[in-house]
Amino acid sequence: MADIENEAGVDRAFRRDVLAGFESRPRAIPARWFYDRRGSELFEDITDLPEYYPTRVERSILDTRSSDIAAAVGPGKAVVEFGSGSSSKTPLLLNAIQPAAYVPIDISGDFLRDSAKALSGDFPGLDVRPVEADFTQPVSLPGEIDGIPKLGFFPGSTIGNFIPPSAVDFLRAMKATLGTGSLLLIGMDRIKDEETLVRAYDDSAGVTAAFNLNLLERINRELDGDIPIAAFRHRAIWNDMLARIEMHIEAQSDVGFTVAGQSFAMATGDTIHTENSHKYGPRDARILLRAGGWTVTEEWTDPEDQFALLLAEAQPKRTAP
């Protein structure tokens, strides 16, 4: 990603998004900037928390329905995982479907390469080709998998981090990356009671709070900031009207600071909106995927219907019914 770095080694897109986020009202910074190495490590810790049910439930679906998933997907696919992180769920899928290759895509390069190396050790016969890229945009895949049918893998209900118009754009970008006729296995979290949802994003051990506030640490480190981290706290709220959990960083007192040479001020109670996690009912999920160019062919869920894995096929562009 050196082509988007300035002379000081700072990612220009990161600088642009942070400065624009502090200047905008309401203040907001894209969630993709959580994932420096420390942020990626903290997120992996979150997935093991007792309150954070999505990872546990999704793993159980991948495990208990593995034969059904394998029958629906078929062998010999090149698995392309978007936002692969530690690839912690990937072995469950790879063990089930007999893939031809695995291409993890992630914006956090060091973390990506470490994870790909570890997975290569677990699957010594598998062609593993990591790609460091912003996976929300169309990505050029390695030439070695040209001609191999593709299976996109997007677990974790990460699609919920996008507002619906952006989610549709991203699904279209996935289709552009994988090609018409490709398959996509995607996880989506269901709407459920508010208490369960809020606990999942505001755990008792404070790991999610550390994950959220690490964004400020990253800004200070990479953008020459002097934000007083102790003046802020993590907040997670359920927005029922928009069917989403929102994560915010809230100022606990009036505070001033500089970032990249620019001065900013926040009053007590002001927030920086850092992440959404939209939840989808069964029909909502299918409509969203259709809007992005995908048609659902199979769906698997847990006995309590907390979470769903959907298999969809990339459809040709249509100009009429």
C-alpha positions in Angstrom: 0.0 0.0 0.0 3.0 2.3 -0.3 1.4 4.1 -3.3 -1.0 5.8 -0.9 1.5 6.9 1.7 3.0 10.4 1.9 6.6 11.2 2.4 6.3 10.7 6.2 5.0 7.2 5.7 1.4 8.2 6.8 -1.4 6.7 4.9 -3.0 9.7 3.1 -6.5 8.1 3.2 -6.2 7.6 7.0 -5.2 11.3 7.4 -8.0 12.5 5.1 -10.7 10.4 6.8 -9.6 11.4 10.3 -9.4 15.1 9.6 -12.7 15.1 7.7 -14.3 13.1 10.6 -13.3 15.6 13.2 -14.6 18.5 11.1 -17.9 16.9 10.2 -21.1 17.1 12.2 -21.9 14.6 13.6 -18.2 13.6 14.0 -17.5 10.2 12.5 -14.5 8.2 11.4 -14.8 5.0 9.2 -14.5 1.8 11.1 -11.9 0.4 8.8 -9.3 2.5 10.6 -9.7 0.3 13.7 -7.5 -2.3 12.2 -3.9 -1.5 12.8 -2.0 -4.4 14.3 -3.1 -3.6 17.9 -6.7 -3.1 16.8 -6.7 -6.4 14.9 -5.4 -8.2 18.0 -8.0 -6.6 20.2 -10.8 -7.6 17.8 -9.6 -11.2 18.0 -9.8 -10.9 21.8 -13.4 -9.6 21.4 -14.4 -12.7 19.4 -13.5 -14.9 22.4 -15.6 -12.9 25.0 -18.5 -14.6 26.5 -20.8 -11.7 25.7 -19.8 -11.7 22.0 -22.1 -14.4 20.7 -21.7 -13.8 16.9 -18.4 -15.6 16.5 -19.3 -18.5 18.7 -22.7 -19.0 17.0 -21.3 -18.6 13.5 -18.6 -21.2 14.2 -21.2 -23.6 15.4 -23.1 -23.2 12.2 -20.0 -23.8 10.1 -19.2 -26.8 12.2 -22.6 -28.5 12.4 -23.7 -27.7 8.8 -20.4 -28.3 7.2 -21.6 -31.2 5.1 -24.6 -29.2 3.8 -22.4 -26.2 3.0 -19.9 -28.5 1.2 -22.7 -30.1 -0.9 -24.0 -26.6 -1.9 -20.6 -25.1 -2.7 -18.9 -28.1 -4.3 -15.2 -28.8 -4.4 -12.4 -27.1 -6.3 -13.2 -23.4 -5.5 -10.8 -20.6 -4.9 -11.9 -19.2 -1.6 -11.5 -15.4 -1.5 -12.0 -14.1 2.1 -12.7 -10.4 2.4 -11.3 -8.8 5.6 -9.7 -12.1 6.6 -8.1 -10.9 9.9 -6.8 -13.9 11.7 -8.7 -16.3 9.4 -9.9 -18.0 12.6 -13.1 -19.4 11.1 -11.6 -20.2 7.7 -10.2 -23.7 8.6 -13.8 -24.9 9.3 -14.7 -23.9 5.8 -11.6 -25.2 4.1 -11.8 -28.6 5.8 -15.3 -29.0 4.5 -15.1 -28.0 0.9 -11.8 -29.2 -0.6 -10.7 -25.8 -2.1 -8.3 -25.3 -4.9 -6.7 -22.1 -3.4 -7.2 -19.6 -0.6 -6.9 -15.8 -1.1 -7.2 -13.8 2.1 -7.7 -10.0 1.6 -7.1 -7.5 4.4 -6.1 -3.9 4.9 -3.8 -4.8 7.9 -0.7 -6.1 6.0 1.5 -7.4 8.8 -1.4 -9.1 10.5 -2.5 -10.6 7.1 0.8 -12.0 6.3 1.2 -13.6 9.8 -2.2 -15.2 9.6 -1.6 -16.5 6.0 1.7 -18.0 7.1 0.0 -19.8 10.1 -2.8 -21.1 7.9 -0.3 -22.3 5.3 1.3 -24.4 8.0 -2.1 -26.0 8.8 -2.9 -26.7 5.2 0.5 -27.5 3.6 -1.0 -28.6 0.3 -3.2 -25.5 -0.2 -2.1 -22.6 -2.5 -2.4 -19.5 -0.1 -2.0 -16.1 -1.7 -2.6 -13.1 0.6 -3.5 -9.8 -0.9 -3.1 -6.5 1.1 -5.8 -4.2 -0.1 -8.9 -2.2 0.8 -11.4 -5.0 0.3 -14.3 -2.6 0.1 -13.2 -1.7 -3.4 -12.8 -4.1 -6.4 -9.6 -6.0 -5.9 -7.2 -7.5 -8.5 -6.9 -11.2 -7.6 -3.7 -13.2 -8.2 -3.4 -14.4 -11.8 -2.7 -17.9 -10.5 -6.4 -18.3 -9.7 -7.7 -17.1 -13.1 -10.1 -19.7 -14.5 -10.9 -21.3 -11.1 -14.5 -20.8 -9.9 -14.6 -18.4 -6.9 -16.3 -18.6 -3.5 -16.3 -15.4 -1.6 -16.2 -15.7 2.2 -17.4 -12.8 4.4 -18.1 -14.1 7.9 -18.7 -12.3 11.1 -21.6 -10.1 10.0 -19.1 -7.5 9.0 -21.6 -6.5 6.3 -23.4 -4.9 9.2 -20.7 -2.3 9.6 -21.8 -0.7 6.4 -24.8 1.6 6.2 -27.2 0.0 3.7 -26.3 2.1 0.6 -22.6 1.4 1.3 -23.3 -2.3 1.9 -25.0 -2.5 -1.6 -21.9 -0.8 -3.1 -19.6 -3.2 -1.3 -21.6 -6.2 -2.5 -21.4 -4.9 -6.0 -17.6 -4.5 -5.6 -17.4 -8.1 -4.3 -19.3 -9.2 -7.5 -16.8 -7.2 -9.6 -13.9 -8.9 -7.8 -15.2 -12.5 -8.0 -17.2 -12.4 -11.3 -20.7 -13.3 -12.5 -21.6 -16.9 -11.5 -19.3 -16.8 -8.4 -20.7 -17.8 -5.0 -20.6 -15.8 -1.7 -20.9 -17.3 1.8 -21.8 -14.4 4.1 -22.6 -14.1 7.7 -25.4 -11.8 9.0 -26.5 -11.2 12.5 -30.2 -11.3 13.4 -32.2 -8.6 15.2 -32.7 -9.7 18.8 -33.3 -8.2 22.3 -31.5 -5.0 23.1 -29.8 -6.3 26.3 -28.1 -9.1 24.4 -27.0 -6.8 21.7 -25.6 -4.0 23.9 -23.7 -6.5 26.1 -22.0 -7.9 23.0 -20.5 -4.5 22.2 -19.9 -3.3 25.7 -18.3 -6.2 27.6 -17.7 -6.4 31.3 -13.9 -6.8 30.8 -13.6 -3.6 28.8 -12.0 -5.2 25.7 -14.4 -3.5 23.3 -13.8 -0.2 25.0 -10.0 -0.7 24.5 -10.6 -1.6 20.8 -12.7 1.6 20.3 -10.2 3.9 22.1 -7.3 2.3 20.3 -8.4 4.4 17.3 -7.4 7.5 19.3 -4.1 5.9 20.2 -3.5 5.2 16.5 -4.3 8.8 15.5 -1.9 10.1 18.1 0.9 7.8 17.0 0.5 8.0 13.2 -0.9 11.6 12.8 1.1 13.4 15.4 -1.9 13.9 17.6 -2.1 14.9 21.2 -5.6 13.6 22.1 -5.9 13.0 25.8 -7.2 9.4 25.7 -8.3 9.5 29.4 -10.8 12.3 28.6 -12.9 9.9 26.5 -15.0 6.8 27.0 -16.5 4.0 25.0 -20.3 4.0 24.4 -22.4 1.3 22.7 -26.1 2.0 22.0 -29.0 0.2 20.2 -30.7 2.4 17.6 -34.0 0.6 17.1 -35.2 2.9 14.3 -32.1 2.0 12.2 -31.8 -1.6 13.5 -28.2 -1.2 14.5 -25.7 -1.0 17.4 -23.7 2.2 17.3 -20.3 2.6 18.8 -19.2 6.1 19.9 -16.2 7.7 21.6 -17.6 10.2 24.0 -15.8 13.2 25.6 -16.1 13.1 29.4 -15.1 16.8 29.7 -14.4 19.8 27.5 -11.3 19.0 25.6 -9.0 20.5 22.9 -6.3 18.7 20.9 -4.4 18.8 17.6 -4.1 16.2 14.9 -1.7 16.6 11.9 -1.2 20.2 12.9 -4.9 21.1 13.0 -6.7 22.1 16.2 -10.0 20.6 17.3 -12.3 21.0 20.3 -15.1 18.8 21.8 -17.5 19.6 24.6 -18.6 17.3 27.3 -20.9 14.7 25.8 -19.8 15.2 22.2 -19.1 11.9 20.4 -17.1 10.5 17.5 -19.2 7.9 15.8 -16.9 5.0 15.0 -18.9 2.0 14.0 -22.3 0.6 13.1 -23.4 -3.0 13.4 -26.7 -3.4 11.5 -28.8 -6.4 12.2 -31.0 -8.0 9.5 -34.1 -10.1 9.5 -34.4 -12.9 6.9 -36.2 -10.8 4.3 -34.0 -7.8 4.9 -30.9 -9.9 4.3 -32.2 -11.3 1.0 -33.3 -7.9 -0.3 -29.9 -6.4 0.6 -28.1 -9.2 -1.3 -30.3 -8.8 -4.3 -29.7 -5.1 -4.4 -26.0 -5.9 -4.6 -26.3 -8.3 -7.5 -26.5 -11.6 -5.5 -29.4 -14.1 -5.2 -29.6 -16.3 -2.1 -29.6 -20.0 -2.9 -29.2 -21.5 0.6 -29.5 -20.3 4.3 -28.3 -21.9 7.5 -29.0 -20.7 11.0 -28.6 -21.8 14.6 -31.5 -23.3 16.6 -32.3 -20.0 18.3 -32.1 -18.1 15.0 -29.5 -15.7 16.4 -27.3 -15.6 13.3 -27.4 -16.8 9.7 -25.0 -17.9 7.0 -26.3 -17.3 3.5 -25.0 -18.7 0.3 -25.6 -16.4 -2.7 -24.8 -16.5 -6.4 -23.6 -13.5 -8.4 -26.2 -12.7 -11.1 -25.7 -11.2 -14.5 -26.7 -7.6 -14.8 -30.4 -7.2 -15.6 -32.1 -4.2 -17.2 -35.6 -5.7 -17.0 -37.6 -8.2 -14.9 
